[in-house]
Amino acid sequence: MHAWAMVDYGQPLEQIEKPTPVPQGTEVLVEVSHCGVCHSDLHAWDGYYQLAGGKRLHSRDRGVKLPLALGHEIFGRVVGMGPDAEGVAVGDKRIVYPWVGCGHCNRCLDERDNMCLDVRPLGIRQDGGFGSHVLVPHPRHLVDPGNLDPALAATYACSGITVYSAIRKLMPLPPTTPIVVVGAGGLGLSAITVLRALGHEAIIAVDTDARKLEAARTAGASDVVDASAPDVTQRLVAAAGGPLEAVIDLVNASSTARFVYDALGKGGTAVQVGLFGGELTIDLPLMAMRELALRGSYVGSPKDLRELVALAQANKLASLPITVMPQSSANEALQRLKDGQVIGRLVLRADAVA
């Protein structure tokens, strides 16, 4: 197999050749046709996550071995199966659930692989969709896309289920209760489309980029707030008609966490999703007296992916702006994302796919 792989942190990806895996047991070999490009790829490429107090969590301390093919929003075709793999056949086209766990603990057996204590995501800790093939541990990590567009369907494996899982942590809420979505990039637009598909009406998008805010309006946001001005907390409260009850922070940096927390009203919940990093200092007595909730949300489960795909197959989920690039342009795609030039989602197409 060939792969556009990270051979050193922060350095351009290189095209390399590796032995094509031979599936054993329940494993399934998938030939990649499309793979989305995600901010998590940038964190993996940088090789660290920024923590509080200037500390960093380095990938090398989490068992990552190089070279590594990035990419976890994977769509492809089954080309090989282990003797114990059931429920799929060679030739089947499938979305790959990438957040695979150990497969044996109670969380994995309960289909909460993303919460496994030894989660080993494809494209993060083992080779992913920037390669020609991926090895999937079990057929249950594969979801039938039906007639969905492969480039769009690939994005459901991360951006889709990440926002779907975060939204579920806020529900139920009346459709007219404002939900604030911080960050109007690929995840933000995904969140807006999912909220609209679930019948939610009051959606406030927040970003510093006027182009992305316009895209958020087009996707169905009922209002937008420019986060570049210093009075963003006050303008958020004004846009919502009062202190906030529900927020999804898809950036989750020190700056966004600050204005989100300051804008929360009594009983308000902020779901923190993004991995940009930093820290937040809070007044603990006020958190208790106001019954505030700060809750993390890490991607989603196989069940989330199946439910989201069902929404899309029922034509309830609007499409996202998708830019398709050849897999050989992986370095350019990463750089465009890092420079904030992407509206919607970038998807790499295998060079052999027409």
N, C-alpha and C positions, 0 to 999 in steps of 0.2 A: 504494500500500500504506500501511497505517497501522502504527505501532509505538509501543510504550512504550519511550522512548529516554532515555539519559543525555545531558543537554545540558550538564552541568557536574559535576565530580567531587564526590561527597558530597552532592549535592542531589537532591531527589525527581525520579524519572523523569517525563517529560512525554509525553503522547500527541501524536504528530506525524504528518504525512502526507509521504510520499516517493514519488518515481516508482517504480512496480513494475518491477523489473529485467526485461529482455528477454534470455533465454538465447541465447548465441552458442556456436558450436563444439560442444564436448562438455558444455556447461553444462546443468544441469537446474534448473527453477524448482519449488520445493516450497511448497505452501500449508500453513502450520503449523496443526496441531490441538492439540498438547500440547508443553509445554516444561518441563523440570525446573528447579528453582532450586538453585543450587550455591554453596558457599563461594567458588569462583573468581569468581562474579558479585559477591560482596562485595568481593573484592580489586580487581576491575575498577572497581567503583563508588567505592571509596576512592581509586583512582588511583595506588596504589603498593604495593610489596612491601617489608616491613621486612628490612633486611640487618643484618650485623654492625656493631658500633660505632656504632649509631644512624643509619647511612646508610639511604637509601631508593632503591629502583629505581622511577622514576616511569613511568607508562604513556605520558606524552607523549614520553618518550625512546625509546619502543619503536614509534613510528609509529602510535599510536592517534589517530584523528581523530573528533571529536564533531560532531554528535550520533551516538550509537551505540546500536542496539538490542542489549541484553544477551541472554543465554540460549544455551546450547550443548547442552543435552540435548533434542534436537529430534525430533519425530515429526510426519509430515504426509503430504500427498497430492501426487503429481506433477501439475502443471497446465501445464507447458511444457517444451520440450526444444529444444536447439540442433540444427542439422542433422547434427552428428557424434555425437550422444549415442545410444548403443545399449545394449540390455539392460534398459530400462525403458519403460513406456508411460504415457501420460496416464491418470490414475485410480489408478495403483498407490500403495498405502500403504507408506511406508518409514521406517525409522529412519535419521537422518542422522548420519554420522560427521563430527564438527565440526573435527577437528584437522588441517585441510588444509595441505599444504605447497606448494612451488612447482610440483610435478608433473613436474619434469624431472631433478632430481638423482638420484644413485644410491640415496639413502635412500628417496625417494618411489617410484622405480621398483621398489624392493624392498618396497614397502608398509610402510615405516616413516615415514610422513608426520609423525608426532609428533616425530621426531628430525631433521626437515628444519631446516637452518640459517635458513630463511626461513618458518617455520611461521606461518600467519595464521589462527588459529582463528576459527570463526564465533562471534559473541557476545563475543569478546575483542578482536579487531582488525578485524573486519568484521561487518556486521549479522547478528544471530542470531535466536533463536526467540521473543524478546519482540515480534517483529513478525509481521505477517500472512503474510509470504513470506520465504523465504531462497533465495539463489542458490548452488547447489552446483556446484563446478567440474567434477565427472566422475561418471558413474553408479557407479563403483566405490566412491564414498563413501556409497552407499545400500545398506541391508541389509533384506531382506524379513523382516518380523516374524511372518509366518504368522498364527496366531490369537491372538497375545499381546495382552494388554490394552495399549492405546496409552499410558496414563499410566505403567505400569510399564516398558514397552518403551523409552520415552523416556529413562529413567534409566540404561539400559545404555550410552548413548553417552558418559557420563562416569563416574559413580560405579561403574557395573558394570565397564567395561574398566579403569578406574584400579586397582581392587583386584585384578582378574584378572591384570593385567600385573605388579603387585607380588608377588602370590602365586607366579607362575611364576618369579620371580627367586629364590625360596627353595627351590623344589622341585628334585629329589625329597627328601621327608622321610618317615620312617615315620609312619603315622597317629596314633601315640601320643606323638610328640615335640611338646611344647607349642609352639604358635605364639601369640605375644602380639600382640593388636590394640589399639593405643593410639588411643582415640577411638571412642565408640559412637554417633556420629551417623549420618547417612545412609550415608557410606562405610564406617563400622565395621560396621553391620548388613549392608551388601552383602558385605563381606569374610567375615563369618561364614557367610552363606548360600552363598557360592561355595566356601569351605573345606568346608562340609558336603556340598555337591554333589560335590566331588572326593573325598569319603570320609575327610576329616580328622576326628579325634575330639577331640583335645586343643586347645582354643581358649580363651585367657584374654583377656577384654575388660577394658580399663582406661578409666575416665572419672571425672569429678568429680560427675556428675549421677546420683543414685540412680534416677531414672526411666529414663535411658538404659541404665544397667546392668541394670535389670530387663528392658528390651526386648532387650538382648543375650542374656540367659538364654533368653528366649522364642525368639529367633532360632536358638539352638543352642550358645551359649557354654557350655563345661564348667565355667568358673569366672570370677569377676569380681574386680577389685581397685579399690578406691576410691583415686583419685590425689590426693585433697585432703589426706591426712595426710602429715606430713613423712617417715615411714619407708617411702615407697612402694617404694623399691628393695629393701629387705629383704622386704617383703610379696610383691613380684613373684617374687623368688627362691624364697620359701617356697611360693607357689602353684604354681610350675613344678617344684618338687622339686629345685631346684639352679639354678645360673647359666643364663642364657637362651641358647638356640641360634638362635632365629629370632624377629624382631620386625618388625612393620609399623607404623610411626609415621605415623598419618593426621592428626596435629596438627602435629608437627615444629616446635615452638616451643623456645625455649631451655630451658624447664623440662622438657618431655618428652624432648628429646634427651639431657639430663643424666641423668635416672634410667634411661633406656633404655641408654645407653652404660655406666653404672656397673653395670648388672645383667647385661651380656653375659658369657658364659663363653668359654673358649678355643674358637676357631673360630667364634664367634658372628657372626651377620649381622643388621644392622639396615637395613631398607629404609625410606628416608625419603621420604614422599609429600606430607604436608601443606605448606602454604605460609604458616603463621602467622608464621614468621620469627624472627630473632634470631641467636644464635651459640653455638658449643660449643667449649670449650677442652679439648684432649685431650693425654695424655702419649704422644708419638710412639713412644718405645722400647717402652712397654707394648703399644701397638697392634700392633707388629711381633712381640713375644715371645708375645703371646696370639693372634696371627693373627686379629684382629678385622676385620670388614668393615663399612664404612658405605657404603651404595649408594643413590643417588637413583633415583627412578622417576617418570617424567612420563607421565601418562595411559596410553594404550595405542594399538595399531595397528588398522587395518581388519581384519586377520586376527583379532586379539583379539575384536573386536566380533562377527564372524561365529561364532567358537567359543563365545562366551558366549551368543549368541542360540540356537545349536544346543542348548546345555545346557538353556536355558529351554524350548525347544520339545519336548525329550525329557522334560519334567516332572521334571527333576533339581534345578531351582533354585527354592527356596522364594520366595514373594513377600515384599516389604517393606511396612511400614506406609506407605501413600501418602495424602497429603492433597491433594485437588484443589481449586484455587481458580480463579476466572475471571481471564483475562489482565488485565482492568482492575484487579485487586487486586495488581498487580506490586509496588507500593511497600510494601503491607502484608506481602506475602510476604517481601521482602528484610529488612524490619525484624524480622519474627518469627524469621527465621534468624539475624540479627545478635544478637538478644537471647537466643539459645539455647533458644527455645521449641518447636523442631521435633523430634518423634520420627519417625525415618525420613526420608521425602523429601517435599518440597512440589513439586507439579506445577501449572503454569498451563495452563488449558484456553482455547482461543480462544473469544471471547465468542459466536461464531456456531455453535459446536459444542454440540449438545444433551448 
